[in-house]
Amino acid sequence: METANIYKDLAYKEGSPAITVLFQTDATKEVRIAFKQGQHMAEHQTPYPITVAMVEGALDFGVDGEVFQLAKGDMLNLDGGVPHDLLAKSDCLVRLTLSKSDSVQRVKDVAAS
């Protein structure tokens, strides 16, 4: 068993979202993304399905030209290969579930661009 607290050592970064791996399971990587209001992740796609869970705040999640307004408590699942982008409407905290085969560095690279 492994435990984590999504709020422990929470820190926001200037310029780009702060990305932290909370833990890994046999199948997934559980990642925290802390966005300051206005931070953006440009359109990108993942090689594997993802799950996004809004812990705090509000976020615009764009998929194929449509924008989904996510707020605290909302969750979504997205298949791999689907282009999407994210824009923080307020300071927000996101839990991202990645496939174990996916790379956290890929997520960090998207956030930094």
SERO-4910 file (N, C-alpha, C, O; in steps of 0.05 Angstrom, whole numbers):
BEGIN
 pado doro    nc1    nc2    nc3   cac1   cac2   cac3    cc1    cc2    cc3    oc1    oc2    oc3
  Met    A     17    -24      0      0      0      0     18     25      0     39     25     12
  Glu    A      8     45    -14     22     70    -15      1     92    -11    -21     90    -21
  Thr    A      8    113      3    -10    135      7      2    161     -2     27    164     -4
  Ala    A    -15    181     -6     -6    208    -14    -27    227     -5    -50    220     -1
  Asn    A    -20    252     -3    -38    274      2    -35    295    -19    -13    306    -22
  Ile    A    -56    300    -34    -54    319    -57    -46    347    -49    -36    362    -65
  Tyr    A    -51    354    -23    -44    381    -13    -16    383     -1     -6    405      3
  Lys    A     -4    360      6     22    361     19     43    374      1     46    367    -22
  Asp    A     58    393     12     79    407     -2     69    421    -28     85    423    -47
  Leu    A     44    429    -28     33    442    -52     46    468    -57     48    485    -39
  Ala    A     56    472    -81     69    497    -89     61    503   -118     62    486   -135
  Tyr    A     54    528   -123     48    537   -150     73    550   -161     89    562   -146
  Lys    A     77    548   -187    100    560   -201     91    584   -217     69    585   -227
  Glu    A    109    603   -221    105    625   -239    111    614   -267    130    598   -270
  Gly    A     97    623   -287    103    616   -315     91    591   -325     80    591   -348
  Ser    A     91    569   -310     80    544   -320     68    528   -297     77    532   -274
  Pro    A     50    510   -302     38    493   -281     60    477   -267     80    469   -279
  Ala    A     55    472   -241     74    455   -225     64    426   -226     40    421   -220
  Ile    A     81    408   -234     73    380   -237     89    363   -218    114    364   -217
  Thr    A     75    346   -203     87    329   -183     75    301   -184     50    298   -185
  Val    A     92    281   -185     82    253   -184     76    247   -155     93    250   -137
  Leu    A     51    238   -149     43    231   -122     50    203   -116     61    197    -94
  Phe    A     45    184   -134     54    157   -131     48    141   -157     34    151   -175
  Gln    A     59    117   -158     54     99   -181     42     73   -171     49     64   -150
  Thr    A     25     62   -188     14     36   -182     24     17   -204     41     25   -220
  Asp    A     15     -8   -204     23    -26   -225     13    -18   -253     25    -25   -273
  Ala    A     -8     -1   -253    -20      7   -279    -19     36   -285    -21     44   -308
  Thr    A    -16     53   -264    -19     82   -268      2     98   -254     17     88   -237
  Lys    A      4    124   -262     19    144   -248     -1    165   -240    -17    175   -257
  Glu    A     -2    172   -214    -20    192   -204     -5    218   -201     15    220   -186
  Val    A    -14    239   -215      1    264   -218    -16    287   -208    -40    288   -214
  Arg    A     -3    306   -194    -16    331   -186     -7    353   -204     17    356   -209
  Ile    A    -26    368   -215    -19    392   -230    -31    416   -217    -55    417   -213
  Ala    A    -14    435   -209    -23    460   -195    -20    483   -215      2    490   -223
  Phe    A    -43    494   -223    -44    516   -242    -49    542   -227    -66    543   -210
  Lys    A    -35    563   -234    -43    590   -226    -62    600   -247    -60    593   -271
  Gln    A    -80    618   -239    -99    629   -258    -85    640   -283    -65    654   -281
  Gly    A    -95    632   -306    -85    641   -332    -64    623   -344    -57    626   -367
  Gln    A    -53    604   -328    -34    586   -340    -47    567   -360    -71    560   -357
  His    A    -32    559   -380    -43    545   -403    -25    521   -409     -1    523   -407
  Met    A    -37    499   -418    -22    478   -430    -32    476   -459    -56    471   -464
  Ala    A    -14    482   -478    -21    483   -506    -32    456   -516    -28    435   -503
  Glu    A    -45    457   -538    -56    432   -549    -35    411   -552    -13    415   -562
  His    A    -42    387   -543    -25    364   -544    -42    339   -543    -67    341   -540
  Gln    A    -30    316   -546    -44    291   -543    -27    271   -529     -3    273   -528
  Thr    A    -41    251   -517    -27    231   -502    -27    205   -518    -46    200   -533
  Pro    A     -7    188   -514     -8    162   -528    -27    142   -515    -34    122   -527
  Tyr    A    -36    148   -491    -53    129   -475    -76    145   -464    -75    169   -462
  Pro    A    -98    131   -456   -120    145   -443   -111    159   -417    -92    150   -404
  Ile    A   -125    180   -409   -120    195   -385   -147    199   -370   -168    198   -382
  Thr    A   -144    204   -344   -167    213   -328   -159    239   -314   -137    240   -302
  Val    A   -176    259   -316   -172    285   -303   -193    289   -282   -217    286   -287
  Ala    A   -185    296   -257   -203    301   -235   -197    329   -224   -174    334   -216
  Met    A   -217    346   -223   -214    373   -212   -217    372   -182   -238    364   -172
  Val    A   -196    379   -168   -196    379   -139   -204    407   -129   -220    409   -110
  Glu    A   -194    428   -141   -200    456   -133   -200    473   -159   -186    466   -178
  Gly    A   -216    494   -159   -214    514   -180   -231    508   -204   -249    492   -203
  Ala    A   -225    523   -226   -240    520   -251   -220    521   -274   -200    535   -274
  Leu    A   -226    504   -294   -208    500   -316   -225    496   -342   -245    483   -342
  Asp    A   -216    509   -364   -227    503   -390   -211    481   -403   -187    483   -406
  Phe    A   -225    460   -411   -212    436   -423   -222    435   -451   -245    428   -456
  Gly    A   -205    441   -470   -212    442   -499   -207    415   -512   -185    404   -510
  Val    A   -227    405   -527   -225    381   -542   -238    385   -569   -262    391   -571
  Asp    A   -223    382   -591   -234    384   -618   -251    409   -622   -273    408   -633
  Gly    A   -241    432   -613   -255    457   -617   -278    463   -597   -290    484   -599
  Glu    A   -284    444   -580   -305    448   -560   -291    452   -532   -272    438   -526
  Val    A   -302    471   -516   -290    476   -490   -309    466   -468   -333    473   -468
  Phe    A   -298    450   -451   -313    439   -428   -303    454   -403   -279    454   -398
  Gln    A   -322    466   -389   -315    481   -365   -316    462   -341   -338    453   -333
  Leu    A   -293    456   -330   -290    438   -308   -288    453   -282   -273    473   -281
  Ala    A   -301    444   -261   -300    457   -235   -295    435   -214   -296    411   -220
  Lys    A   -291    443   -189   -286    425   -167   -305    402   -168   -329    405   -168
  Gly    A   -293    378   -167   -309    353   -166   -314    340   -194   -320    317   -195
  Asp    A   -310    355   -215   -314    344   -242   -291    326   -249   -268    329   -241
  Met    A   -297    305   -265   -278    286   -275   -283    281   -305   -306    284   -314
  Leu    A   -263    274   -319   -266    266   -347   -246    245   -354   -224    243   -342
  Asn    A   -252    229   -374   -234    209   -385   -231    215   -414   -250    221   -428
  Leu    A   -206    213   -424   -201    220   -452   -184    198   -464   -164    189   -452
  Asp    A   -192    188   -487   -176    168   -501   -149    179   -510   -146    203   -514
  Gly    A   -130    162   -513   -104    170   -524   -108    179   -553   -126    171   -567
  Gly    A    -90    197   -562    -90    207   -589   -110    229   -594   -113    238   -617
  Val    A   -124    239   -574   -144    261   -577   -131    287   -569   -123    291   -546
  Pro    A   -128    306   -588   -116    332   -582   -133    347   -561   -158    347   -563
  His    A   -120    360   -542   -134    375   -521   -115    397   -510    -91    395   -513
  Asp    A   -127    417   -499   -112    438   -486   -126    446   -460   -150    440   -456
  Leu    A   -112    460   -442   -123    467   -416   -116    496   -410    -94    506   -416
  Leu    A   -135    511   -398   -132    538   -390   -144    542   -362   -168    537   -358
  Ala    A   -127    551   -343   -137    555   -315   -153    581   -314   -142    602   -319
  Lys    A   -178    579   -306   -195    602   -302   -191    614   -275   -199    637   -270
  Ser    A   -180    598   -256   -173    607   -229   -149    590   -221   -142    572   -235
  Asp    A   -138    596   -198   -118    577   -187   -132    551   -184   -155    550   -174
  Cys    A   -120    529   -193   -134    504   -192   -114    481   -187    -90    483   -193
  Leu    A   -126    459   -178   -111    436   -171   -124    412   -185   -148    407   -183
  Val    A   -108    397   -201   -118    376   -217   -103    350   -210    -79    350   -206
  Arg    A   -118    328   -209   -106    302   -207   -108    289   -234   -129    286   -246
  Leu    A    -85    281   -245    -83    269   -271    -74    240   -268    -54    234   -254
  Thr    A    -89    222   -279    -82    193   -279    -71    186   -307    -86    188   -327
  Leu    A    -46    178   -307    -32    170   -332    -28    140   -332    -27    127   -311
  Ser    A    -27    128   -355    -18    100   -358     11     98   -348     27    116   -351
  Lys    A     17     76   -336     44     71   -327     64     73   -350     87     79   -346
  Ser    A     55     67   -374     72     68   -398     77     96   -408     95    101   -423
  Asp    A     61    116   -398     64    143   -406     87    156   -391     95    146   -370
  Ser    A     96    179   -400    118    193   -388    109    219   -374     96    236   -386
  Val    A    117    222   -349    112    247   -335    128    269   -347    119    292   -347
  Gln    A    152    263   -357    168    283   -370    154    295   -394    157    319   -400
  Arg    A    138    279   -409    123    289   -431    103    310   -421    100    331   -434
  Val    A     90    305   -399     71    324   -387     86    350   -379     76    372   -385
  Lys    A    109    347   -367    125    371   -359    133    387   -383    134    411   -382
  Asp    A    141    373   -405    149    387   -429    126    403   -441    129    426   -450
  Val    A    102    392   -441     78    406   -451     73    430   -433     67    452   -444
  Ala    A     74    427   -407     69    449   -389     89    472   -392     82    495   -389
  Ala    A    114    465   -399    135    485   -401    134    500   -428    146    522   -430
  Ser    A    119    490   -447    119    503   -474     99    525   -476     96    538   -497
***
